[in-house]
């Protein structure tokens, strides 16, 4: 299928939702190097500054290796990934520590949002993708019947999580981490670079996180996408050791009324917002909250945001 590979679209370029790095001048004393590629299917990049050019290049190679390792855990499109094996078997013995960590964090967001964020919505994606690929009617009785069956397999509370085993409590369950894994990988790469001594870096792996400041002393500036009825949005935001994430239903659409952001309660597309952008201390949190707020009514989203410190939101 074309244009239906992920739940989220966001990159530092203006290809998808349009957040973009604003141009800044460089200091002559520092070396600059960058990497561009993909991470979990998203257009990605890493921009680094350091006095030692060779050190930058070696560090970028380490980052790419780590990205590929984490993809083998979280990707739904890697045949032997941990998440694919879990969905296929219904359990996973001796799971990677990163999977346990992210599932546990996801469970916390699910509890705080009263189920608005739910990684077990993959059956909904499979159902909608099936009808889209076969050009079948989403308004038909057949779809409504299949939707009722798919909803029976939704429920974050039906996952048992511990260091030795992850297991589904019901048959036919499956999960997706597309609403949070890109942020998680972004954070892991940021942590890697921080440990290696980098204080000037911008990491864009589906979500964007700024480490320290730009080499010229300015904070990282991320431009907002141009969205209808968004006159109140600033032209850009500054990342002060923060991360930014956006979610919008128009990123991946099945048709005019159906898109990839599912409301677990109804089983189909949520249309409470046009665009949600979140600034948070970590990309994992920003990613999770942007996904969650996009499928919540305004009153509930306000309550959820109050649960976190140092979080800013821009909601249309």
C-alpha positions in Angstrom: 0.0 0.0 0.0 1.2 3.5 -0.6 1.4 6.2 2.1 0.2 3.9 4.9 3.2 2.6 6.7 3.3 4.5 10.0 1.0 6.1 12.6 3.2 9.2 12.9 4.9 11.5 10.5 7.4 14.1 11.7 10.8 15.1 10.5 13.2 18.0 10.7 12.7 18.8 7.1 9.3 20.0 5.8 8.4 16.8 4.1 5.7 15.7 6.5 4.2 17.8 9.3 6.6 20.5 8.5 8.6 21.2 11.6 12.0 22.4 10.4 15.3 23.7 11.6 15.8 27.4 11.0 19.2 28.3 9.5 21.9 29.6 11.8 25.5 30.7 11.4 28.4 28.4 12.5 31.5 29.1 14.5 34.7 28.6 12.6 36.3 26.7 15.5 33.9 23.8 15.5 33.6 20.9 13.0 30.2 19.9 11.7 29.0 16.5 10.5 25.6 15.0 9.9 23.9 11.8 9.0 20.7 11.4 7.1 18.7 8.2 6.7 15.6 6.4 8.1 14.6 5.2 11.6 11.5 3.1 11.9 10.5 4.2 8.5 10.8 7.9 9.2 13.1 10.3 7.4 15.8 11.0 10.0 18.9 13.0 10.6 21.6 13.7 13.3 23.5 17.0 13.3 26.7 17.2 15.5 29.4 19.8 16.3 32.8 18.9 17.8 36.4 20.0 17.6 37.5 16.6 16.3 36.1 15.7 12.8 37.1 12.0 13.1 35.5 11.7 16.5 32.2 13.1 15.1 32.3 10.6 12.2 33.0 7.6 14.5 30.2 8.7 16.8 27.7 9.0 14.0 28.6 5.4 13.0 27.9 4.3 16.5 24.6 6.1 16.5 23.5 4.4 13.2 24.5 0.9 14.7 22.4 1.7 17.8 19.4 2.8 15.7 19.5 -0.4 13.7 19.8 -2.5 16.9 16.7 -0.8 18.4 14.8 -1.2 15.1 15.2 -4.9 15.5 13.3 -4.6 18.8 10.6 -2.1 17.8 9.9 -2.3 14.1 6.7 -3.9 12.8 8.4 -4.3 9.4 11.5 -6.2 10.5 10.6 -9.9 10.2 12.5 -11.1 13.3 12.0 -8.0 15.5 11.0 -8.5 19.1 7.6 -6.9 18.6 6.8 -9.0 15.6 7.7 -12.2 17.5 5.5 -11.0 20.4 2.6 -10.3 18.1 3.0 -13.6 16.4 3.4 -15.8 19.5 1.4 -13.8 22.1 4.4 -14.0 24.4 8.1 -13.2 24.5 10.5 -14.9 26.9 13.6 -13.0 28.0 12.6 -9.8 26.3 15.1 -7.0 25.6 15.3 -4.6 28.5 14.4 -1.7 26.2 11.1 -3.4 25.3 10.3 -3.9 28.9 11.2 -0.3 29.7 9.1 1.1 26.9 6.1 -1.1 27.5 6.1 -0.1 31.2 6.2 3.6 30.3 3.4 3.1 27.8 1.3 1.4 30.4 1.8 4.4 32.7 0.6 6.8 29.9 -2.4 4.5 29.3 -3.4 4.6 32.9 -3.0 8.4 33.2 -5.0 8.9 30.0 -7.7 6.3 31.0 -6.9 4.3 27.9 -6.7 7.0 25.3 -3.1 5.9 24.7 -3.2 2.2 24.0 -0.5 0.2 22.2 -2.9 -2.7 21.6 -4.7 -0.8 18.8 -2.7 -2.7 16.1 -5.8 -4.8 15.3 -7.6 -1.6 14.4 -4.8 -0.6 12.0 -4.9 -4.0 10.4 -8.6 -3.8 9.9 -8.5 -0.3 8.4 -5.5 -1.2 6.2 -7.3 -4.3 4.9 -10.4 -2.3 3.9 -8.3 0.4 2.4 -6.2 -2.0 0.3 -9.2 -3.8 -1.0 -11.1 -0.5 -1.6 -13.9 -1.7 0.6 -16.6 0.5 2.2 -15.9 1.7 5.7 -19.6 2.5 6.2 -20.7 -1.1 5.4 -22.3 -3.5 7.8 -19.4 -5.8 7.1 -16.9 -3.3 8.4 -19.0 -2.5 11.5 -19.1 -6.3 12.2 -15.4 -6.6 11.8 -14.8 -3.5 14.0 -16.8 -5.0 16.8 -14.5 -8.1 16.7 -11.3 -6.1 16.5 -12.3 -4.0 19.5 -12.5 -7.2 21.6 -8.8 -7.4 21.3 -8.0 -3.9 22.5 -6.9 -3.2 26.0 -3.5 -2.3 27.5 -4.5 -3.9 30.8 -4.3 -7.3 29.0 -0.5 -7.2 28.7 1.6 -8.9 31.4 5.0 -7.2 31.6 8.1 -8.3 33.5 11.8 -8.7 32.9 11.5 -12.5 32.2 8.4 -12.6 30.0 5.9 -10.4 28.2 2.6 -12.0 27.5 -0.9 -11.2 26.1 -3.7 -12.2 28.3 -6.1 -12.6 25.4 -5.8 -14.3 22.0 -5.6 -12.3 18.8 -4.0 -9.3 20.5 -1.2 -7.3 18.8 0.6 -4.1 19.7 2.2 -1.2 17.9 4.8 1.2 19.3 4.7 3.6 16.4 3.1 6.2 18.7 6.1 6.2 21.0 9.1 4.2 19.8 10.5 6.9 17.6 10.7 9.2 20.6 12.3 6.5 22.7 15.0 5.8 20.1 15.6 9.6 19.8 16.2 9.7 23.6 18.5 6.7 23.5 20.7 8.3 20.8 20.7 11.6 22.7 21.9 9.7 25.8 24.6 8.0 23.8 25.9 11.3 22.4 25.7 13.0 25.8 27.8 10.2 27.3 30.4 10.7 24.5 30.8 14.3 25.4 28.6 16.1 22.8 27.0 19.3 24.1 25.8 20.6 20.7 23.6 18.2 18.8 20.2 18.0 17.1 18.7 14.5 16.8 15.7 14.0 14.5 14.6 10.3 14.4 10.9 10.7 13.7 10.8 13.1 16.8 13.2 15.9 17.4 15.4 16.6 20.5 17.9 19.3 21.0 21.0 18.7 23.1 22.5 21.8 24.6 22.7 24.8 22.2 23.7 25.5 18.7 27.4 26.1 18.3 26.9 29.8 17.9 25.3 30.0 21.4 21.7 30.2 20.3 19.1 27.7 21.3 17.9 25.3 18.6 15.0 26.9 16.7 12.3 24.6 15.2 9.8 26.1 12.8 6.1 25.3 12.9 4.3 23.9 9.9 1.8 26.0 8.1 -1.6 24.8 9.1 -5.1 26.2 8.4 -6.5 28.2 11.3 -3.1 28.3 13.1 -2.6 32.0 13.2 -2.0 32.0 16.9 0.9 29.6 16.6 4.4 31.1 16.9 6.7 31.0 13.9 9.1 28.8 15.8 9.9 27.3 19.2 13.2 27.1 21.0 14.4 23.7 22.3 16.3 24.2 25.5 17.4 20.6 26.2 13.9 19.6 25.2 12.1 17.5 22.6 9.3 18.3 20.2 6.7 16.0 18.6 3.6 16.5 16.5 0.7 14.3 15.6 -2.0 14.9 13.1 -4.6 12.8 11.4 -3.7 14.2 8.0 -0.3 12.5 8.2 -1.7 9.1 7.0 -5.3 8.9 5.7 -7.3 5.9 4.6 -9.9 8.3 3.1 -11.5 11.7 3.8 -12.9 10.6 7.2 -10.6 7.8 8.3 -6.9 8.1 9.4 -4.3 6.4 11.5 -5.0 8.0 14.9 -7.4 5.7 16.5 -9.7 6.3 19.4 -9.5 3.0 21.4 -13.0 3.6 22.8 -14.8 3.8 19.5 -12.3 1.7 17.5 -12.0 4.2 14.7 -10.4 7.5 13.8 -10.4 10.3 16.4 -11.2 13.8 15.1 -10.9 15.9 18.2 -7.9 17.9 16.9 -6.3 18.9 13.6 -2.7 19.1 14.9 -1.0 18.6 18.3 2.5 19.7 19.0 4.2 18.9 22.4 7.4 20.2 24.0 8.7 18.0 26.8 11.9 17.1 28.6 12.2 13.8 26.6 11.2 12.7 23.2 9.5 9.6 24.6 7.2 11.7 26.6 6.6 14.3 23.8 5.8 11.5 21.4 3.4 9.7 23.7 1.6 12.9 24.7 1.2 14.2 21.1 -0.3 10.8 20.2 -2.6 10.7 23.2 -3.8 14.3 23.1 -4.7 13.9 19.4 -7.3 11.3 20.4 -8.7 13.0 23.5 -11.5 15.6 24.0 -10.2 19.0 25.1 -11.3 18.8 28.7 -9.6 15.4 29.2 -6.4 16.5 27.5 -6.1 19.5 29.8 -6.3 17.3 32.8 -3.7 14.9 31.4 -1.2 17.7 30.6 -1.4 18.9 34.2 0.1 15.6 35.3 3.5 16.5 33.8 6.0 19.2 34.6 7.8 21.3 32.0 5.5 20.3 29.2 4.1 22.8 26.7 1.4 22.2 24.2 0.2 23.8 20.9 -3.2 22.3 19.9 -5.4 23.1 17.0 
